[in-house]
Amino acid sequence: MLIFLSLFLSNHALAEVGLPALTVTTNDDGTQDYSVSLQILFVMTALTLLPAALTMMTAFTRIVVVLAILRQAIGLQQTPSNQIMVGMALFLTLFIMTPTLDEINAVALKPYLEEEITSIQAVEAAAKPIRDFMLAQTRESDIALFVKLA
C-alpha cells in the first residue's frame, strides 16, 4: 500500500509550480528586470569585492601604514594591537571619505533607488566622485611614470 501511494501521489508533487529562481525579463524600452535571486547574487558578488575596493580606492592603506610607522616611532612593539589599528584606520577612512560618499549618495544611489536612472548609469555616476578623489591623492609625476611604462 505504501509503495502504491508513493508512486501515484508523487506525480502531484512534481506538478507543483515552482518559484522562478533565475529569470530575466526584457521590458518594452529595452531594459531588463532581474529576479530577486539574481539581484541577491549580484549584491553578494559586490560584497566580496568590497575589501579590495576599500584598500585600493580609499585612504585606508595610507592610514594603516602611517599608524604602523607611528607605533614603531613611539617604540611600542604590539601596542596598540593590529585590530585596534585597523579599526582606527577604518574610522579615519570613513571620516575622510564622507564628502565623496555623500556625493555618490546624491548623484548615484538616490536616483537609482527612486528609479530615475538604471543600474549602469548609477555605476557610471558613482565612478566620477571616486575617480576625482583618487586623482586628488595622486601626483602628476606618478601618473606620467605609469603612462610611460604602459
Buried (B, 14 or more C-beta within 10 A) or exposed (E): EEEEEEEEEEEEEEEEEEEEEEEEEEEEEEEEEBBEEBEEEEEEEEEEEEEEEBEEBBBBBBBBEBBEEEBEEEEEEEEEEEEEBBEBBBEBBEEBBEEBBEBBBEBBBEBBEEEEBBBEEBEEBBEEBBEEBBEEEEEEEEEEEEEEEE
